[in-house]
């Protein structure tokens, strides 16, 4: 299954506190390795510097807890299960066909 993982930095302290938090987050990230059973297809950061996104594929949803468990004090996470657009379009088309078949 594919997921889009979004995160934003938890910046809730003073400028000095926030700087220390970002520094610590970068230190942690430099040592982190994704779980072997997951594939990160894309890992991108927002241009405003406040977070980023990853497209992750895994058959083990617990893999997604790895990052949240290790970085939850520095980042807030949102997780969205997704499908490839060709599959998405096919299912939406089937929905249209279903609705049109009922008078």
N, C-alpha and C positions, 0 to 999 in steps of 0.2 A: 504494500500500500504506500502511496505517496502522501506526503504532508508538506505544507508550507508552515514553517516556524518563523514567527515574527518576534522580535524583542526590542525593547526600549530600555535605555539606561535608567536606573533608579537614582536620580539626582535630587535628594531631598534635604541635604544639609547645607552648610555654608559653602562658599566657593572653595575654600581649603579642604573641607570634608569631601566635596564632590571630586576634586582633583585627586585626592588620595584614593577614593573609591574607583575612579577610572584607571588610575595607575595599577591598583590591585587587580582589577578585572583583566587588564592587559597581561599582567604577570601570570595570572591563572590560565588565561587563554593560551599563552605561549607554551604551556606544559600539557594542555589538554589534547587528547586523541579521541576522535569519534569511535563509538563502539564498532567493532569489526563486522557485526552483522547489519550495519546500516551503510547506505551509500548517500553521500552528500553530492547531489547533482549540481547544485549551485549554492554559493555562499556569498552574499553581497551585503555591503554596508550602505546605509542611507547617507546621502550627500550632506545632510544637515548635522551629521555626527551624533544623532541621538539613538541609533539602533541599527537594525538590519533584518535580513531575511535569509532563510535557507530552504532549499527544496531537498527534502530527505525522503529516501525510500527505505522501508524496512518491513519485515514480516513480524517484528517484535515491537509492539508499541512501547514496551518498557525501555527500549533504547532511547526514546525521546525524553524520558525522565532523567537520563544521565546529565544532559546539559542543564536542565532546570534545577536538579539537585546540587550541581556544582557551582552554578552561577546565579542561583535564585536570590542571593543577597545583593547582587549587583545589577540584575536585570529583571524586568517583568516580561513574561512570555505569553504569547497567544499561539494556539496551534489549530491549523485548519486541515482536515483530511481533504484531499483533492484527487481528481482523475485527469488523465490526458484529455485535451480539448476534443479530439476525435470521438472519444467515448462519451464525453459530455454532450456534444452535438447530437450524437445518435440517440441518446436517452431522451433529450428534449424533443427531438423529432418524433419519437414514439409517443411522447406525451401529447403532442399536437394531434397525431393520428388518432389516438384514443379519444380525445375530446371531440374531434370532428366526427367520429363514428357514432356518437351518441346524440340523438336529436331531441 
